Amino acid sequence: MEQRQPHDHSTRASDRMAGEEATSPYQGPPSKRPWLPSTVGALLVVGLVIAISVLVNPLLGRYIHWRRIDFGAPVVFLGLTLALRRRWV
């Protein structure tokens, strides 16, 4: 007399039909954005902050320290571009 094995209902690669893929809650790393939209977005933000600084600081009786902006603006621009591209922000 032959014993029957219980049928395994789990999904295995060999049991799937052609074109059928397993669904997984982990879809891998998030897709990266292209450089152009990230660069334009960072440029707009940094430009807006500089423009506000140029307009508001004299109204408050303060002078703009261009040395800080000369160093800070490119650093913030590059950091924001990278953050937007990698979807950190």
N, C-alpha and C positions, 0 to 999 in steps of 0.2 A: 504494500500500500504506500502510495506516494504522499508525502506531507506537503501542504501548500504553504508558501511563505507569505506573510502579510505584505500587502502592497504598500510601498513607500509613496506617500503623496507629496513629498518635498519636491521643490523645483530644482532640478539639476540641469546643467548645460546640455546634456545629451537628450533630455526630455523636451526641450523647447523646440518649437516649430521654427522653420526658417524665417528670419526677419524679426523674430520675437526677442526682446531684450529684457533682462532682469531690471526691476526697478529697485533703486537703492536710495536711501535717504541722503547719502553723501554723494554729491554731484561733482566733487573735485574743487579745485581752487576757483574763486570767482574770476570771470573773464576780465581782462584788462581793457581799459578804454584806449582808443587811439591817442596819439600824442597831440594832434591838432586841437580837439575840443578841450583837453586838459590845459594846454598852453594858453589858449584864448581865454578860458575861464580864469586862470591864475593871473593873466595880464590884466583883465578887467578888474579883478579884486584889488591887486596891488596898485593899479592906476587910480582907482577910486579912493583908496586910503591915502595916497599921496595928494590927490586933488583936495580931499577934505582937510588934510593937514595944512596945505598951502592956504586954504581959505579961512579956516577956523583959528589957527594959531595967531595970526596978526590981530584978529578980533579980540582975543584974550590977552593981548599985550605980550605975547611970547614970540621969540624968533625961532625959525626952523633951523635945526642943526643939520646942514646938508651932508656933513661927514657921516652922520648916523644913517641918513637916507642912502648915501652912496654905497655904504656897506650893507645895510639892512634890506633894502629893496630887492637886490638880486638874490640874496639868500632866501628871503621870504618867497620870492617868485619861484625859484627852483624847488623849494620845499613844498609849496602849494601845488605846483605842477605835478610833482611826483605823487603827492597825496591824492590828488584828483584822479590821476591815471590808475593808481593802485586801488582806488575806491576806499581809501582810509577815511575820507571826508565825504 
